[in-house]
Amino acid sequence: MSRPSGDRTGRSPAEQSASSPRARALAGSGAGHRPRAGSPVGSVTRGTTGPDRLRRVERWLAQTQAPRLRSAADPLVVDLGYGARPVTVTDLQRWLRGVRPDVRLVGLEIHPERVEAARRALAGVPGAPEFALGGFELAVPGGGDPVIVRAFNVLRQYDESQVAASWDLLRSRLAPGGLLVDGTCDELGRRSTWIAVEAERGPVSLTVSVRLGGLGTPSDVAERLPKALIHRNVPGEGVHDFLRAADAAWARHAPLQTFGARQRWIATCRDLAGAWPLLDSPSRWRLGEVTLAWSAVAPRPGRA
């Protein structure tokens, strides 16, 4: 399945993909096949999934990205690499329909058997999402440029050297003002992180979202950092410094645990806001979230 025959540059998708330096890097790095019609770009992932596993990012999208979705000329959203079962696609559709009832949700998978299984599972269900074979080239049935692409637990299974090329290829397929969300979570969805990547500006923020009950320290989330950052949790890197600062603030506010982990987390975030470029407020912190500017945690050059 392919996109329309032209894009805003006047080139075909195959020409655009093949000529992009980032796309050439992606092809040469072993991320998958060369971008061409009928050949999904990417590699098969493990496919682990489960109901409500991605609820934290779904809530964030439905609440913080509602203006982006409401203003879209075409409310097309893609769940990329949804896995062995279509449950995360239907979960995302349920959240986003509360924002935009006419949202069009398409699940893309590079594994043909997963696409067929999803179609069989939801055959005859009114208003069910669409499912198609596709990868980073975002070959949406009938065409269209998505306003939001979610790629969760996908790039985590690639090499760090492939991330930037993958982001750039996906960004080239977004609608103007579109957003890519590249993230990772644990098996139960209790610890999750994601990077917001805008079509025009590239990566703009990192969000950490955790279940506060049972949280030892904020840095417990380190093993669930996105691929762009998971190997950067070392001294001298911004993400390492941020997690250490969060741990220290969490420890300072230990007495507030008497009033609950939520109050302790809010106080921790308020403390961090004095030295770090946080982009959200207590209304998000109370949910166990915190979002900060990408510039504060972006990998530092020369330290790969």
C-alpha positions, 0 to 999 in steps of 0.5 A, a space after each residue: 500500500 502506498 501514499 499518494 503519488 506526490 508530496 509537497 516537494 513535487 517528488 514521489 514518496 520513493 524519490 523523497 525517501 531515497 534522496 534524503 540523507 537521513 533515509 539513506 542512513 537508515 537504509 545503510 544502518 540495517 534498520 530495514 529495507 530501502 524505502 520503495 513502494 510496497 516494501 515497508 521500512 523497518 524490522 519486525 519487533 517482538 510485538 509484546 502488548 496488552 490492554 491499557 499498557 500505553 494508557 499514560 501516553 494515551 492520556 497525555 495525547 488526549 489531554 495535552 495534544 487536544 488542540 493539535 488534533 482538533 485543529 487538524 484538517 485531516 484527523 489521521 493518527 497512526 499507531 506504528 508497530 502496535 504489536 501482536 494484538 490490536 488492543 493498543 490501537 483500539 485503546 488509543 482510538 477510545 481516548 482520542 475519540 473523546 477529543 475528536 469523534 471523527 479521528 481516523 486511527 490506522 494501525 501499521 505493522 511490518 509483520 503481515 500476520 499481525 495485520 491479518 490477525 488484527 483485521 480478523 479480530 475486529 471484522 464487523 465492528 462498527 467504526 473499528 480502526 484500520 490496519 495495514 502493512 507498513 513501517 517508517 514510510 507510513 504507507 497509510 491506506 488511501 493516503 494522507 499525512 498523519 497529525 500524530 504518530 505513536 511509535 511505542 516500544 519500537 525504536 527501543 529494539 533498534 540501534 541508537 545510531 538508527 534513531 535520528 534517521 528514523 525520526 527524520 523519515 517519520 517527520 517527512 511523512 507528518 502533516 504540517 504541525 504534526 507530532 511523532 511520539 517515540 516512547 518506551 514503557 514496562 510490561 504493565 505500563 507503570 513506568 513510561 517515557 517518551 520524546 515528542 518530535 515535531 514535524 518542523 522542529 524535531 525533538 522538543 521534549 522528554 516526558 516521564 510518567 510513572 505510577 507513584 505507588 511503590 516508586 523507589 526513586 525517580 531514576 527507577 525509570 532509567 531502564 525504560 528511557 527511549 533508545 535515544 537516551 537509554 545509553 546516555 544515562 552516564 555522568 556528563 549527559 543531561 539525562 543522567 544529571 536530570 535523574 540524579 537531580 530528581 532523586 535528590 529532590 525526591 529524597 529531600 521531600 521524603 517527609 511528605 510521604 506521610 501525605 502520600 506519594 502524589 504530594 511528594 512527587 509534586 514537591 519534587 517537580 516544583 523543586 526541579 522547576 527551579 533549575 530545570 526547564 520543565 514545560 508542565 505544571 502541577 496539573 500534570 505532576 499530580 498524575 505522576 508526570 513531568 515534561 522537560 525541554 529536550 535541550 536539557 537532556 539531548 545527547 551531547 556530541 562526541 560522547 557516543 
